[in-house]
Amino acid sequence: MEPHLCVGIDVGCKAHRIGIATPDGSILEEFDISHTDALFQDFIRRVETREQQLALPIAVAMEGYNGYARPLDRLV
């Protein structure tokens, strides 16, 4: 399998925990975002910046429950 920039999202009812890692598992960033459009866009921008820096495709793993991932799941 080709190496990927790894993005993990732990979905919460009020905030989401984000982790961005290299293919070898080294953590580049960990941060929380509230459930707002502005912070969703900040999350997307941060992932795109890392994608450009490392020239790697993105793989996203997202855990969600009870609909709390919406609308973030559609943006990803």
Backbone as CSV, one residue per row, in Angstrom:
resi,resn,N_x,N_y,N_z,CA_x,CA_y,CA_z,C_x,C_y,C_z
1,MET,0.849,-1.199,0.000,0.000,0.000,0.000,0.882,1.246,0.000
2,GLU,0.469,2.212,-0.732,1.173,3.487,-0.848,1.118,4.256,0.471
3,PRO,2.200,4.973,0.853,2.170,5.772,2.087,1.142,6.903,1.994
4,HIS,0.543,7.211,3.123,-0.473,8.262,3.194,-0.220,9.171,4.392
5,LEU,-0.695,10.378,4.290,-0.824,11.261,5.430,-2.040,10.752,6.191
6,CYS,-1.872,10.416,7.441,-2.945,9.789,8.225,-3.670,10.838,9.065
7,VAL,-4.973,10.885,8.917,-5.802,11.827,9.670,-6.843,11.016,10.433
8,GLY,-6.853,11.182,11.746,-7.835,10.514,12.581,-8.749,11.537,13.224
9,ILE,-10.036,11.233,13.247,-11.021,12.149,13.834,-11.859,11.373,14.836
10,ASP,-11.799,11.816,16.094,-12.658,11.266,17.126,-13.804,12.258,17.304
11,VAL,-14.963,11.876,16.865,-16.118,12.775,16.836,-16.770,12.839,18.214
12,GLY,-17.068,14.052,18.650,-17.777,14.258,19.904,-19.031,15.085,19.683
13,CYS,-19.857,15.202,20.685,-21.110,15.951,20.521,-20.888,17.463,20.490
14,LYS,-19.820,17.960,21.148,-19.547,19.394,21.164,-18.218,19.759,20.516
15,ALA,-17.276,18.829,20.494,-15.956,19.070,19.904,-15.437,17.764,19.313
16,HIS,-14.482,17.910,18.409,-13.881,16.763,17.745,-12.373,16.813,17.964
17,ARG,-11.759,15.677,18.235,-10.311,15.573,18.423,-9.698,15.106,17.111
18,ILE,-8.690,15.849,16.638,-8.051,15.568,15.361,-6.597,15.188,15.598
19,GLY,-6.133,14.191,14.880,-4.723,13.831,14.867,-4.258,13.702,13.433
20,ILE,-3.086,14.258,13.146,-2.476,14.147,11.822,-1.109,13.510,12.020
21,ALA,-0.842,12.444,11.254,0.405,11.700,11.444,1.040,11.340,10.100
22,THR,2.335,11.086,10.147,3.077,10.619,8.979,2.796,9.131,8.778
23,PRO,3.194,8.588,7.643,2.960,7.156,7.398,3.601,6.234,8.443
24,ASP,4.689,6.685,9.079,5.334,5.844,10.097,4.715,6.013,11.489
25,GLY,3.672,6.841,11.588,2.962,7.013,12.847,3.426,8.175,13.702
26,SER,4.390,8.953,13.230,4.832,10.130,13.978,3.737,11.193,13.936
27,ILE,3.350,11.666,15.112,2.287,12.670,15.217,2.816,14.038,14.799
28,LEU,2.154,14.639,13.834,2.493,15.987,13.390,1.698,17.036,14.163
29,GLU,0.418,16.755,14.360,-0.465,17.694,15.054,-1.571,16.926,15.760
30,GLU,-1.976,17.445,16.890,-3.189,17.010,17.586,-3.892,18.267,18.055
31,PHE,-5.180,18.342,17.795,-5.919,19.533,18.190,-7.403,19.212,18.261
32,ASP,-8.141,20.093,18.914,-9.592,19.977,19.021,-10.237,21.068,18.179
33,ILE,-11.384,20.739,17.626,-12.186,21.763,16.960,-13.609,21.673,17.494
34,SER,-14.195,22.831,17.709,-15.604,22.889,18.070,-16.424,22.639,16.827
35,HIS,-17.679,22.398,17.031,-18.587,22.062,15.940,-19.079,23.343,15.265
36,THR,-18.140,24.045,14.569,-18.491,25.275,13.853,-17.917,25.235,12.443
37,ASP,-18.556,25.925,11.544,-18.079,25.980,10.161,-16.671,26.549,10.071
38,ALA,-16.387,27.602,10.826,-15.060,28.235,10.764,-13.969,27.252,11.179
39,LEU,-14.207,26.490,12.221,-13.192,25.538,12.668,-13.126,24.312,11.769
40,PHE,-14.220,23.938,11.133,-14.165,22.876,10.119,-13.240,23.313,8.984
41,GLN,-13.380,24.568,8.551,-12.534,25.073,7.472,-11.071,25.158,7.910
42,ASP,-10.825,25.519,9.161,-9.457,25.536,9.684,-8.862,24.127,9.659
43,PHE,-9.638,23.143,10.044,-9.199,21.743,10.002,-8.816,21.348,8.577
44,ILE,-9.675,21.648,7.609,-9.406,21.316,6.209,-8.126,22.006,5.738
45,ARG,-7.957,23.267,6.089,-6.763,24.021,5.700,-5.501,23.387,6.283
46,ARG,-5.555,22.981,7.535,-4.386,22.372,8.174,-4.009,21.051,7.513
47,VAL,-4.997,20.253,7.180,-4.717,18.983,6.495,-4.138,19.251,5.111
48,GLU,-4.716,20.180,4.376,-4.205,20.502,3.044,-2.775,21.037,3.097
49,THR,-2.451,21.828,4.115,-1.085,22.334,4.281,-0.109,21.182,4.469
50,ARG,-0.454,20.236,5.333,0.407,19.064,5.548,0.511,18.212,4.292
51,GLU,-0.577,18.081,3.564,-0.573,17.321,2.310,0.430,17.930,1.327
52,GLN,0.430,19.242,1.220,1.346,19.923,0.310,2.791,19.833,0.797
53,GLN,3.014,19.966,2.106,4.371,19.887,2.658,5.007,18.523,2.406
54,LEU,4.231,17.469,2.591,4.769,16.113,2.513,4.528,15.438,1.170
55,ALA,3.734,16.051,0.319,3.409,15.490,-1.000,2.905,14.054,-0.887
56,LEU,1.944,13.867,0.019,1.353,12.552,0.246,-0.160,12.629,0.076
57,PRO,-0.765,11.554,-0.436,-2.235,11.503,-0.429,-2.732,11.369,1.011
58,ILE,-3.992,11.681,1.217,-4.585,11.692,2.557,-5.466,10.468,2.763
59,ALA,-5.331,9.851,3.937,-6.247,8.792,4.371,-6.887,9.263,5.675
60,VAL,-8.221,9.198,5.741,-8.950,9.681,6.912,-9.691,8.522,7.569
61,ALA,-9.534,8.418,8.892,-10.324,7.490,9.695,-11.168,8.350,10.631
62,MET,-12.457,8.096,10.625,-13.372,8.934,11.399,-14.301,8.054,12.209
63,GLU,-14.381,8.346,13.485,-15.281,7.615,14.374,-16.386,8.565,14.766
64,GLY,-17.586,8.114,14.638,-18.708,8.964,15.008,-19.865,8.145,15.542
65,TYR,-20.715,8.795,16.282,-21.842,8.109,16.903,-23.030,9.056,16.958
66,ASN,-24.189,8.523,16.700,-25.435,9.254,16.926,-25.573,10.516,16.086
67,GLY,-24.940,10.545,14.904,-25.089,11.684,14.013,-24.213,12.882,14.310
68,TYR,-23.325,12.793,15.309,-22.503,13.944,15.678,-21.455,14.293,14.621
69,ALA,-21.192,13.402,13.693,-20.194,13.667,12.655,-20.710,14.629,11.592
70,ARG,-22.001,14.799,11.518,-22.559,15.685,10.497,-22.363,17.144,10.881
71,PRO,-22.019,18.030,10.004,-21.735,17.880,8.586,-20.256,17.640,8.276
72,LEU,-19.426,17.453,9.310,-17.999,17.263,9.081,-17.736,16.068,8.160
73,ASP,-18.512,15.016,8.295,-18.301,13.828,7.457,-18.443,14.163,5.973
74,ARG,-19.338,15.052,5.631,-19.518,15.434,4.230,-18.376,16.315,3.724
75,LEU,-17.785,17.126,4.600,-16.664,17.967,4.207,-15.406,17.154,3.952
76,VAL,-15.236,16.112,4.735,-14.040,15.275,4.600,-14.154,14.494,3.315
